[in-house]
Amino acid sequence: MKSPLIAPLALLAATWLAAAPAAAETVAIVNARLETAAAAGTIPSGAIVLKDGKIIAVGAGVTAPAGARVIDARGGVVTPGLIAASTNLSVSEVSAVRETQDDGSGRLTAGFDVSYGVNPDSTMIPLARQSGVTRGVVTPELTRGGAGHKDDSGADDFAGGGGGAAAEPGMFAGQAAIISLAAGDTDPVEKARVAVGLDLGEAGARNAGGSRGAALVLVRAAFEDARAFARNRAAYDRGATREFGLSRVDLEALIPVVEGRTPLLIRVHKASDIRQALRLAREEKVKIILEGAEEGWRVAGELAAAGVPVIVDSQADLPSAFEALGSRLDNAARLQAAGVTVAIMGARDFNNLRQARFNAGLAVANGLPREAAMATLTSNVAKIWGMTGVGSLVVGQTADVVLWTGDPLETSTWPVAVFIGGVEQPQSSRAFELRDRYATPSTTGYPPAYR
Amino acid sequence: MTSRLKAALAATATAALLAACATTGATAAKPAPAGATKTMPAGLDPAARPDPFPSTYAALPSRPTAIRGATVLTATGQQIENGVVVFAEGKIVAVGGPETVIPEGMTIIDGRGKWITPGVIDAHSHLGVYPSPGVSSRSDGNEMTDPVTANVWAEHSIWPQDPGFNRARAGGVTTLQILPGSANLFGGRSVTVRNVPSVTMQGMKFPGAPYGLKMACGENPKRVYGGKGRSPATAMGNVAGYRKAWIDAAEYGRKWDDYRAKIAKGDKADPPKRDLGLDTLVGVLKGEILVQNHCYRADEMAVMIDIAKEFGYRISMFHHASEAYKIGPLLAKEGICFATWADWQGFKMESYDGIEANAAIAYRAGACTVIHSDDETITQRLNQEAAIAMAAGNRIGLAITPAEAIAWITLNPARAMGIDGQTGSLVAGKRADVVIWSADPFSVYAQAEKVFVDGALVYDRRDPRYQPKSDFELGQPGEGAFHP
């Protein structure tokens, strides 16, 4: 386990592996449009210098230092590495193959720790890097509830799958983790237990046996138990406390939440449910981050006043459920205009992380200012998740940097170079190997397996 | 696209259209063979009323219109700068450069800075059958009670008030093929609809469009039925199931042929008992119903092609086709279209080899390429889905242009659905299904500004009078939510 910002450790890990990408070198990317996602905004033409895993210079007047490897961007765009705001990347390889799924809480509730299942060999990590993603927040799901996976055969095909839940599954999805996507990193977990997940709304009601009132009472009761447990550990160990609704490990995980040190990641959609989430935070004195928030625009002022950030999928515009009747394409724009810190996600699914940047483009088409859109993929995500030192092109920050062929929110562009902690990442991925095997007809008479 | 493929597709489409046209129309039900009508109601004879739920679609009111000054993608390979598109009485009158003559009396739309394409066609949609909101009482897309449900028709599950139709229209979608789900080997008949608001399903039905038959390869049928301890439980069980059904269909068709031959000779004969499922399969064997085959893997597509040859039918299109890039030349040779997403992959083993360049590679191998949605969100931005697929090809130097790729969401799906004689490209005489985009439609920032179906303005992003709402959305917090 390492802190996100101890770059030397990351460098060490990278250099230590012979097969890993080249160690951090001094690199200057010149003749680039710099989208800093910071106070400097967008710099139409300039350069950025990466050294010892950090950004050491960025701006219009910057030139390449002696000895630096110089990359001429030829007018391409440099952005901070994108940060997946909520994903199952690295804990899910094939949705329909149960054995490759490690994002469900299983027998636990708040105590589930997704970080233990992070798979650095997931073929989806290199694919995500090819979407410009350099870090991600791996978020858990409650095994009994949750939305399940989108299926091509119709919504009900996986119905009745469920399974594996404990008799008393509780309400909490477990604890999230921040990962790095650096190639060759055998321990990609930057920080574990960064939040505890919770579904409210329809999923929360379902988890509680059928209604919202039950869900919120259970959640508040769990907080009360966690506080009582924290005050009386010794008595608990002697068996001298009243009975608690959750197991010891689940209560342990809630202590930093009720103490306001670790946020709750609340998946919630409807305006009235969002208000209940705000009230819960206020009354229980817990920090919250919202995910989904399709009707967030209806309570944007309240969210801004409470300083509660949101993670949205800006494609959501259908009344897909009774809790999402007010979904709008300009949700992100309205939230941002009201002063809410907004992050934009693609699909939660590992295999659609590329969608995040196009979703930001879609939000721009629906009113989000262009510079704000870049922040929804980078600096805002870092801010929401308490990741210091990443998410913008600022001197002293970790050199997570992506060079794009053009506007990174456009469908027609791709990353030409991805740096994580100053180390240029390989371009290869399983998908690219498949592509290259079949892109041109074989001329040898041998099957593609020989290529 | 090879010329051979074009010819093959055109021939099939024409045959299918003729077959369908010959039997459609509210007043033109083909008379049953002599002797049959006297003895049984029409519903007992598959030939008596092959179109028992006829289209009542009528084009909405329109004005003769000319759009000038726009960049026009015709979907026939042309990109016209400063172009002109003229339509009147529901049909395209002229498409050309700035010199194109605009007749008197036209409503003129200034298209400067805009792009014009044919109406987008989504060849794989579950709108109406899996509507929003997604509640179990409206989950009508998969008749998961038997692996062979060729007897069900998707049109009988369509809820026309699905707000998804309105969202899709705001994304430029003018025609959709609504399919049953893929739980079954034979999922039932698909139906092609015009994307216009309608109180009834019949009011949306595309007049004269052939029916499709949804078939499904792979993991879904064997998971659904294997999980119930029934066949198919394996891939080989799937194939045995397809073959048995075609054998049954051939026997059924022969019984009706024998019966009709006897009646024609004046002999007495008892009509066979009508079987709705086998009717549909026989429709495929006769070339009247087009096979729309959900199939991901290259090897499974190759098996399905052999089954089609074994029983004498044609596969119109493979849907999803995540591994089309492995068999592009085979698809081209067989004249079978494939429809896929840009890169949705990895959600099950049969999509694990999906790649972003799938469409582009198979396209360059000559296969008829379609980008579909299978999704109520993606359908709203098929232009961008095609753009992502095009960019993936261009990243490896395939040099695919917008003038080519626009056909992936217009003319090619029209071909695979047997309606390319009527729509799918901007060609004089075709239905005036037209979209005016705010920018290059392959840009993430592009929005459909005006959408015309049969020359009628059905959506206008700037004019609330042309922003229809579903009954369901009235009085709800999201009313009109997709408008600025």
Contacts between the chains, C-beta under 8 A, distances in Angstrom:
chain1	res1	chain2	res2	distance
A	93	B	346	7.2
A	94	B	346	5.9
A	94	B	347	7.1
A	94	B	348	6.3
A	94	B	349	6.1
A	94	B	352	5.9
A	95	B	346	7.2
A	95	B	347	4.3
A	95	B	348	6.6
A	96	B	219	7.2
A	96	B	347	6.2
A	96	B	348	3.7
A	96	B	349	7.0
A	97	B	348	7.4
A	97	B	349	6.4
A	124	B	346	6.6
A	149	B	347	6.2
A	150	B	347	7.1
A	150	B	375	7.5
A	151	B	347	7.4
A	152	B	182	6.6
A	152	B	220	7.8
A	152	B	294	7.5
A	152	B	320	6.2
A	152	B	347	7.5
A	152	B	351	7.9
A	152	B	374	5.6
A	153	B	142	6.8
A	153	B	181	5.1
A	153	B	182	4.0
A	153	B	183	5.5
A	153	B	216	7.2
A	153	B	220	4.3
A	153	B	294	7.7
A	154	B	126	6.8
A	154	B	130	6.1
A	154	B	139	7.6
A	154	B	141	4.4
A	154	B	142	4.1
A	154	B	181	3.1
A	154	B	182	7.0
A	154	B	183	6.5
A	155	B	130	5.6
A	155	B	134	5.9
A	155	B	139	5.9
A	155	B	141	7.4
A	156	B	136	7.7
A	156	B	139	5.5
A	156	B	142	6.2
A	156	B	144	7.2
A	157	B	142	6.9
A	157	B	144	7.7
A	157	B	181	7.3
A	157	B	183	5.9
A	157	B	220	6.4
A	157	B	223	7.5
A	157	B	224	6.6
A	271	B	477	7.2
A	295	B	477	6.7
A	298	B	477	6.7
A	315	B	377	5.2
A	315	B	380	8.0
A	315	B	381	8.0
A	316	B	377	7.8
A	317	B	167	6.2
A	317	B	377	7.9
A	317	B	380	7.4
A	317	B	481	6.0
A	317	B	482	5.2
A	318	B	132	4.5
A	318	B	163	6.3
A	318	B	164	6.1
A	318	B	167	6.0
A	318	B	376	5.8
A	318	B	377	7.0
A	319	B	132	5.1
A	319	B	133	5.4
A	319	B	163	5.7
A	319	B	472	7.3
A	319	B	473	6.7
A	319	B	476	6.6
A	319	B	478	5.1
A	319	B	481	7.7
A	320	B	132	5.1
A	320	B	133	6.0
A	320	B	134	5.8
A	320	B	376	7.7
A	321	B	133	5.0
A	321	B	134	6.2
A	321	B	135	7.6
A	322	B	133	5.6
A	322	B	135	7.4
A	324	B	133	7.6
A	324	B	478	7.8
A	325	B	133	7.4
A	325	B	473	8.0
A	325	B	476	4.6
A	325	B	477	5.2
A	325	B	478	4.6
A	326	B	476	7.5
A	326	B	477	3.7
A	326	B	478	4.2
A	326	B	481	6.6
A	327	B	478	5.8
A	327	B	481	6.1
A	328	B	478	6.8
A	328	B	481	4.4
A	328	B	482	7.3
A	329	B	481	7.5
A	329	B	482	6.0
A	330	B	484	7.1
A	349	B	346	8.0
A	349	B	347	7.1
A	350	B	346	6.9
A	351	B	343	7.9
A	351	B	344	6.8
A	351	B	345	5.5
A	351	B	346	3.9
A	351	B	347	6.4
A	352	B	343	8.0
A	352	B	344	6.6
A	354	B	343	6.9
A	354	B	388	7.7
A	358	B	384	6.6
A	358	B	388	7.4
A	358	B	444	5.5
A	361	B	444	3.3
A	361	B	445	6.2
A	362	B	381	7.5
A	362	B	444	6.5
A	364	B	444	7.8
A	364	B	445	6.3
A	365	B	444	6.9
A	365	B	445	4.7
A	365	B	446	7.5
A	365	B	447	5.8
A	366	B	484	7.3
A	367	B	484	7.4
A	409	B	444	5.7
A	410	B	443	6.5
A	410	B	444	5.2
A	410	B	445	7.9
A	411	B	384	5.3
A	411	B	387	3.7
A	411	B	388	5.1
A	411	B	391	5.8
A	411	B	442	6.2
A	411	B	443	6.9
A	411	B	444	5.1
A	412	B	387	6.4
A	412	B	390	7.8
A	412	B	391	4.8
A	412	B	394	7.5
A	412	B	442	6.8
A	412	B	443	7.6
A	413	B	391	7.2
A	414	B	391	6.8
A	414	B	395	5.6
A	431	B	345	7.7
A	431	B	354	7.9
A	431	B	355	4.7
A	431	B	356	6.9
A	432	B	355	7.8
A	434	B	325	8.0
A	434	B	353	5.7
A	434	B	355	5.3
A	435	B	325	7.4
A	435	B	355	4.9
A	435	B	356	7.6
A	435	B	357	4.8
A	435	B	361	7.2
A	435	B	396	6.9
A	436	B	396	7.7
A	438	B	325	5.0
A	438	B	326	5.4
A	438	B	361	6.0
A	439	B	325	7.8
A	439	B	357	6.8
A	439	B	361	5.4
A	439	B	396	5.6
A	441	B	329	7.3
A	441	B	365	7.8
A	448	B	326	7.4
